Each structure stands twice: as structure tokens, then as C-alpha cells.
Amino acid sequence: MGGAQSILDALRDAVGAEGTILGYTDWDGQDDVDNHPDLRGEARPFDPLTSRSIRDNGYFPEMLRTTPGARRSSNPGASMAAIGARADWFTADHALDYGYGPQSPLGKLVEAGGKTLMLGAPLDTMTLLHHAEHLARFSPKRIRRYESPFLENGRIVWRAFEEFDTSDPPDGLADDYFASIVEDFLATGKGKRGTVGAASAVLVEAKEIIPFAVAWIERALRSAS
């Protein structure tokens, strides 16, 4: 009972007053911008305080974003929300270009020695691994260039963005290759797998899985070439 609210309450109990909860929100307005360029003049601007999380990520990110005291980072497509002791730090100064790199909440999660919890979610949806994609050295890396409208001082301002394309896997890797990375990581004896209620759960240390994933991606792409 309680759905996303119960999950958030349980997580806040688990991390305590000194902990922080971080979730990937993205932004539900970018598809409208991309799919309807003829309606550019009517596009809704991105505002970290009010713009909804993307619906594809389920109920939890929007629950987290709208909880009193939560903070949200300023990169529209890579935006993340946080609540807790270090929420301001996690969400501050998010790079507007290449928003899954070191200057992102994901990079800070690694720096802070944080963990990623997959609770009833497919392993190929582990957002943290987009950080590994950014760090991995391989060529060619697809680059996505797009524009988004921002709300600044009550005015809509358009800005061009550039990032490594995370919408599809690198050529030569399966669509669900994130799941393979997580399974291979768990097979080394690191991380934890179990159940929470009726949901399957996986918990991994960000500092441990990121270098493993970077090496996995680079090795797999060398083998595929």
C-alpha cells in the first residue's frame, strides 16, 4: 500500500538524516519540442522547479521531485532530483552539455561513494551506466545535438545542447546490454541481489560498478570490431 510514497518513506528511513536520495527525472517536454518543430513558438520551457519528470520513468521520480525540500538539477534531459542532506550539492552545477559525465549528479554519486538501487526495475534501465558510456573510450561515439527552451527571468530562451547519444546502444552491442553488465558484475561477488516485499532488488556501489562497466564496454566493442 502507498506506492511510490511508501518507497520514498522507506528510503528516507534507510539513509537517515545524513543521507541523500537521488532519482533520474529527465523532462517530459523534450519530445514535444523534437516531434513538433512547427509548434516551436508554443513550446513549454524547461523549469527545474515546475517541469514534470518524463512519464517513461514511472511514478517515483515525479514523487521525489515534488516532495517538499527536493532539489533538481538544471540539465533538462539529464536532470535529476534529490532530497536529503546533500541534495543541493548533488544537483548544483550540472553541466548543460554532456550531462552524464563527471560534472553531473551521476559523477557526484561515484565521487560520494553512493549506491544505486534497482527496485522492481529491469536491469537494463540502470541510469548510472550512462555515466560509464560517457567515460568509456571507443569510436565512433554518436553525438546528439538539439535545442531546448528554458525559462529565464520570466522569458523563454532557446539553447543548443550537445551530448553523447544515449537513446541507442553503441553499434555492436545488444539493446539490453546494460543488463549483461549488471549480471556480470554481480557474478564477481560484488553488489547484492534479493527481494524487497514482492519486488526483485539489486544494490550496487557506484564506485565499483562504474570502472567495471567502462572496462566491459571497451572490451565488448573491441571484440565486436
Buried (B, 14 or more C-beta within 10 A) or exposed (E): EEEBEEBBEBBBEEBEEEBBBBBBBBBBBBEEBEEEEEEEEEBBBBBBEEBBBBEEBBEBBBBBBEBEEBBBBBBBBBBBBBBBBBBEBBBBEBBBEBBBBBBBBBBBBBEBEBBBBBBEBEBBBBBBBBBBBBBBEBEEEEEEEBBBBBBEEEEEEEBEBEBBEBEEBBEEBEEEBBBBBBEEBBEEEEBEBEEEEEEBBBBBBBBBBBEBBBEBBBEBBEEEE
